């Protein structure tokens, strides 16, 4: 009896100790996750109010915001850092709040448990505990200004400032956690003998997918900061970083993720490094020096096109190393692996080459460039829209090995010397590419009437693929995929017929049947998938593993 009492007493102490440690942990996390906003000396801009002289056209002093007939939103912002943020937030308030709704909705789909969501709040806070220390005062002030227009309904996650700041590291965190199954972007450039009229042309697909809604409200933003160069980016509500952009010096920046280790804490978000390069660099050397002085926590390639240098290079950066890849030719190609002498032969890069879709996409891009002769803007768009595999093989619509994976947030083409930029319109890169002339747009400072600012004479027509039965089949495939995710019943034969050349179609069908214990038919679907062009080694291993599970269940 006495032993039993001692046992329960000790157990009680252990349980009490565990909860005490848990409480201490949560207190610690809540303390380190707090991020104080920067101190602002002049907050008078908070009193400014936007005007709406025409329906859907907003102005605030010289700044303006509108929605183009193309479906793209257009924004012009100028001034000091905090002021820029306040104005940006006030003009795009609905988009800032809607974007957070979309982001929150996606997170809730991925993590339906309220307990884990609550814990995630503290985990992200702990992970980003050093984030503010790695962001310049200028960008903290700009982000703080935007945060005044954020929704108050997400206060349980953190203050408006904390949330908007943390969202700037979301790409990096997602990149790090998904590194083993990286969905990759593609970019390239041509100049001199490789381009018609020797013009430098840079093209890229930004294949960053966080659900359809996330890509719905794209903003073509033009910034005229009080310090640095004027520049444009393709962005979204509440985001001041850059993933694709060009400045008034004819310097372009696009980012491509590379394989990275899972970090233990955040540093400077990639997009803010790219933004700093756009704002403060006029040539490759200055871009390199900016990248050199910033510590990042993921690995990334920055493709830099420079009108002043008349060439493009790739700045390759990891949390520990920096290198520069100069092809010494009149073209450059970038997928999702490193090419410089210092990083090409690292263990992680060799794994990326062996296990990912990156080298296949790189080789397909080289094949198209070599077949196209002298490059033009139209040919660049055609390449960015290419859905085929090597030698024009049908590898299924949506395959990660294709240059056009039919998931792009946006696609973009630059002519740096002319300060021209073409931005894709929905869906993905299949709609029209509308052209903006930076010289003309920045001359519109203080625009007071609602009018189109793109150059319609340079519009590139929508892809004829939109009018085909194949496109309708792809939409049906996506619908089947969503219905499976929603737990609905489907006909797997109809699913397969919607995208029969795509290995993942058969994986979806196999998983659907496996879940319903129809192992014989599931095995058949998995085996067909193995005959198709599979994007990554990880997915191939998954399929072969499922085949073995089916065979074991049928014994």
N, C-alpha and C positions, 0 to 999 in steps of 0.2 A: 504493500500500500504506500509506504514511504517512498519507494523507488519510483512508483507511478507519479506521485505528487512532484518529485524532483524533475522527472521527465517533462511533465506538462509545464512546470515552472521555467525550465530551460527553454522549451519550445516557445513559450510566451515571450521570453527575453529576446530570442532570435527574431521572432516576428516583429516585436516592438523595435528592435534594432534595425531591421530591414526597412520598416516604414519611416523610421527616423532618418536613415540614409537617403531614402527616396525623397523625403521632404526637403532635406538639405540640398539634394541634387536639383530639385525644382526651384528652390530659392536661389541657388547659384545660377541656374540657367536663366531665370527671370532677371537677375542682376546683370549678367554679362550680355544678355540679348537686348538690353536697353541701349538705344542710340540717341544721343542728344543732337538736336538740329544745330546748324551753324548759327552764330550770332549775326544778325543783320542790322546794320547801322541805319539804313533808310528803308522803311517799310511802307512808304507812301503809295507804292504801286498796288498795294492790297485794296486801296479805296477806288481804284479805277474800275470802270464798268464797260463791258463790251456793248457795241451798238449793232443793230441789224437793219441796215438801210434797205436791203432787199431780202426776201425770204431765203434763208439758208446761207446768206452772205454776212459774215460778222467782221467788224472792224474794232480796233482799240488803238487809238492814236495812229501811228503809221503801220501798225500790224494788221493782218487780215487772215481770214480763213473761209474756205468755200468748198463745195463739192462740185467737181467737174462732171460734164456729161459723160465722160469716160468711166465714171464710177469711182475714180480716185479722189481723195480729199487733197486739198492744196493749202499750205500754210506758209506765211511769211512772218518771221519774228526778228526783232532787233533789240539792241540795248545792252545794259549791264546784266550780269549773271542772274541775280535774284529776280530782277525785273523781267528778264526773258522768260524765266520759269513761270512767274505769276501770269504773264500775258498768254503764254502757251497754254497754261491750265484753264484760264478763263475762256479763251477762244475755243478750245477743244474739250470743254468740260464733259459733254455727253460721251465723247469717245474715251476719255480717261476712265470714266466710271464704267462704261460698257466693257472696256477691255479687261478691267478687274473682275467684272461679273463673269466674262468668258473664262478667264484664268481660274477663278474660284470654282466655276462649274466643272472644268476639266479636272481639277484636283479632287473634287468630290466624287467624280466618276472613278478616278484611279484609287482613291482611299475613302471608301464609304463610312468607315468607322469614325465616330466623333472622338473617341479616346485617342486614336492614332493621329487624327488631325490636330488635336490639342497638343499632343506630344511633338508633332511635326513643327508646330509653331516654335517651341523651345529649341528643337534641334536646329532649325534654320537660323534662329537667333544665335545659338552657340557657334554654328558653322561660320556665320557672317560676323562674328564678334569683332573682327579686325577690319571689316569692310570699310568703314568710314575713314580709318587711318590710311587707307590705300586709294582714296578718292580725293582729287584736288578740291580745294576750297571752292573754286569756281563752279565745279560741277555739283558739289553738295548744295551750294546756294541755288543753283538752277533747279535741281531736283526738289529742294525744299519749297521753292516757289510754286512748282507744279502741284505739290502735295496739298496745297490749300484748296484745290479743286477736286481732290479725291473724295470718294464716298465715305461717310461716317459709319456705314453699316458693317464695316470690317474691322472695327476697333478692337474686337476680341483677338484679332491676329497680331495687331501692333498699331502704333500710331500711324497716321497717314504718311509721315516722313519715313518712318522705318520701312513701311511696306513698299513705297515707291522706290526707295533706295535698294531694298533687297531684290525687287523685280529686275533690277539691272544686272544682277548676278544669276538670274534664273537660267539664262542660256548656258552659262558656264557650269552651273550645278547639274543641269540636265545632260550636258555634254559629258561631264565626268562620270555620272552614274550610268549613262548609256554607252560608255566608251567601247564596250565589247560588241555592241550592235549599232555602230554609228551610222546614221543616215547622212549621206554626204552631199555637199555642194560641189559644183563644177564651175571653173572660171578659166578664161584664156585671153590672150591678147596677140595682136599682130601689128607690124609696122614695117616701114621701108619696103623691101622687095616682096614681102609677104602680103602687103595690102595694096589695094587699088589706089592710085595717086599717092602712094607712100604714107597715107594717113594712119595714125595710130588708132586702133579700135580695140576696146576691152569689153568682154561680155561675161555675164555670170548668171547662174541660177542659184537662188537662195532657198535651199530645200530644208527649211526649218519648219516642222509641222507640229502644231499643238492643237489640232482640231480645226474644222472648217471655219468656225466663227472667229477664231483668232486672226485669220487672214482676211476677214471680211472688210474691215475698216482700215485700209492702208492710207498712209499720209505721205505725200511728196512734200517734204519740208525744206524751206529755204531760210537759212540763218544768216543774219548780218550782225555778228557779235561786236561789242565795243572793242575787243582785242582780238587780233588774229585775222584770218582770212574768212571771206564769205564762202559758204558752202551749201550743198544740198544733200539730203539723205532720203531714203525710203524708210519710213518708220511707222509707229503706231501710237495710240494715245498713252501719254504718261512716260514715254521712253525718249531720252535725250542722247542715247548712245548711237553708234553708227555701225551698220552691217554692210551697207553699200552706199558709196557717196563719191562726190567730186567737189573740189573747191575752185575758186576763181583763178587759181594758178595752173589749172589743168592737171592737178594731181588727184588720182582716183585711189580709193581703198575698197577692197572687198575682202571678207574673211572666210576662211575654210577651216573647219575643225580637223584636228589630227588626234591620233590615239594618245590618251593620257592616263596617268595613274589616278586613283581616287585620292583627292587631297584631304588634308585634315582641317584646313581652314581656308577661308577666302583671301584673295588679294585684290588686285585691280581687275575689274571685269573687262573682258576682251573688247566689248563694244565701246567702252570709254577710252581705251587705248586707241582704237580706230578713230574715234571722235576727235581725240587730241591731235592725231596725225593730220586729219582733215583741216582742223582749225589752225594749226600752227606750222605745218610743213609746206614748203614750196617745191621741194625736190626729194629725191631718194635719200640722200645723205641726212637731211633733216628728219625725215620719217624714221630712218634707222636709229638715230640718236634718241628720239622720243620713245620708240619701242624698247630701246636698251635700258632706259632709266626707270621703266615701270615693271614691277614684279607681278606676274600673273600666276594663277593656280591651275590653269589648264594649258594644253598645247594647241597652238593655232598657227595657221599660215596667213600672212597678210599679203595679198597680191597688190603691189603698188605700181600704178601706171603714172608716168611723169612726162608731161609735155615739155618741161624744161630740159629733161635728160634724153628725151626722144626714145624712151625704151620702158620696159616694165621688168620688175624683179619680184621675188617673193622673199619677204622677211619671215623666217621661221623661228618661232619662239616657244620654248617649254618653260616650266617653272624654274629650271636651272640653267638653261642654255639659250643662246641667241646666235643665229647664223643667217647668211644671206645667200640666196640662190639667184645667180645671174646666168642665164642660158648662153650668153654671148652669141645669140642668133637674133633673127628678126621676128621671133614668135616665142610665146611662153604658154605653158599648160599647167593647170593646177587642179588636182582632185583632192584626196584626203590623206596623202602621205607626203613625207618630207623628201626633198631632192638634193639638199645642200651636202657638201662634203662632210660637214660636222655632224649631221643628223640622219642622213640617208641610211647609214649602216648600223644604227642603234638597234638594240634588241626589240624595243617596242615598235619601231618603225618597220622592221622586218616582219614582225607578227602582223602588223596592219597590212602589209603587202600580201602576206600569205593567206590571211583570213577574211579580208574585207572585199568590198566591191570596187575599191578605189583604183587598183591598177587596170582592171577591165575597162572602167569608164575612161581612164586616162588614154588607154590604147585606142578605144573607139573614137575619142576626140581627135587624136593624132591622125587616125584613118580618114576622118571627115575633112580635116584641115588639108591633108595632102591631096585629097580628091577634088577640092574646091577651087584650086588655083588661087589667084589673087583675091584676098578677102574683101568683103564689103559689109556694111551694116546689115543689109538684107540676108547675106549668107551667114552672118553671125547669129541672127535670129533663127534662121533655119537650123543651124547646128544646135542651138539651145532648145529647140522644139523636137529634136530627134528622139524617137521612141524605140529605135531598133538596137539590136546588139551588133557584135562584130560581123562585118560583111553583109550588113542589112538583115541579119537573122531576126525572125520574130521571137522575142523572148518574153512576151506578155506585157500587157499595159500596166505600168506601175512598178516595173522591176527596178531595183536600186542600181543595177548595173547599167541602166540606160541613162543617158544624159538628161533626158526629160522623164522624171519619175512620176509626173502628174500629181505632185504634192506641193509645188513651189509656193512659198509665201509671195515671192515676186521674182521677176527676171529683169535684168537691166543691161543696157548697152551704152558705152561712152565713146565719144570722139573728143578726147581731152584737149587737143589744140584748138578746136572750134568751140569748146565749152558747150557741146551738145550732149544730151542724155535722153535715151529712150527707156520708158518704164512700161512694163507689161500690164495689161488689164485682165480681169477675170474672164474665164476660169484659168487659174495658174498662168502659164505663159502662152496660152492658146488664143486669148483675145488680142485686140489691137495693141501695138506698142506706140504710145503717144510720146511726142518729142518736146523737150523743153530746152530753150536757149537761155543759158544762165545770164548772159549779158542783158537780154531783153527782160527777163524776170526781175533781176535786181534793179533794173531801171524803173520798175513799177512801184518802187517804194512809196507808200502812202496811197495805194490804189483805193479809190472810193466807190467804184462801180463794179457790179458783178459781171465779169466777162471771162471767157476762156483765155487762158494764158499759154496753152501749148501751141506749137506750130503745126497746124492741121495739114500743111503742104508736105510735111515730112512723116506723117503717120504711116506706120507699117500695118498692112491689112491683117485681119484675124486669120488663124490657121484654118484652111479648108477642112481639116480633120473634124472640126466642130459640126460639120454638116453630114457626117458619115454615120453609117449603121454601127461601125466599130466604136465610135464615141458614145452612142446610146447604150451599147453593150457594156462599156466601161462604167457608165453611170449605174447600170443595173447591177454590175459586180459590186460597186461601192455600197449600193443599197442592201444587197445580200449580206455584205460584211457587217453593216450597221445592225441589221436585224438579228444576226447571230449574237453580236455584242449585247443587244437588248434582251436576249433570251427567247426570241421568237422562233417559231417553227419555219423551216424552209425546205425547198426541194433541192437536194444536192446536185441532181443532174442539171437543173436550170442554172445553178451557181456555176458549175463547170463550163456550161455552154456560153456563159457571159464573158469568159476570159480564158479560153482553153490553152493558150500558149504560156500562161503564167504559172510557175511552180506553186506560188502561194495560194492560188485558187484551189488546188488539190489538197494543200495543207489545211486550209479552212474546212473543206469538205471532210477530210480525214478526221480532224479534231471534233467536228460536229457529230460524226458517226461514232467515233471512239467514246465520246461522252455518253452516247446513248447505247453503248455496249454492242454496237453492230461492228464487231472486230474484223470480220471477213471483208466487208465492203470498205471499212476504214483502211485496212492494209492495202487494198487495191489502189485506193486514192493516193496513199503515201508512196507507193511504188511508182505510180505515174509521175508524181512530183519529182522523184529522183532521176527521171529521164529528161527533165527540163533544165534550163540554165538557172541555177540556184545562186542567189546573190552573195551569201556569206558562208564560211565554214561552220559557224555556229548553227545556222539554220539547217545545213546539211546534216550535222550531227544530231540535231533534234529530230529530223525526219527519220533517220536510220534508227534512232532510239525508239520512236513510236512504232516502227515496223516490228522491232523485237518485242515490244510490249503486246502488240496484236497477236503475234505468233505464240507468245507465252500464254495469252488468255484463251487461245483456240485449242490448246493441248488438252 
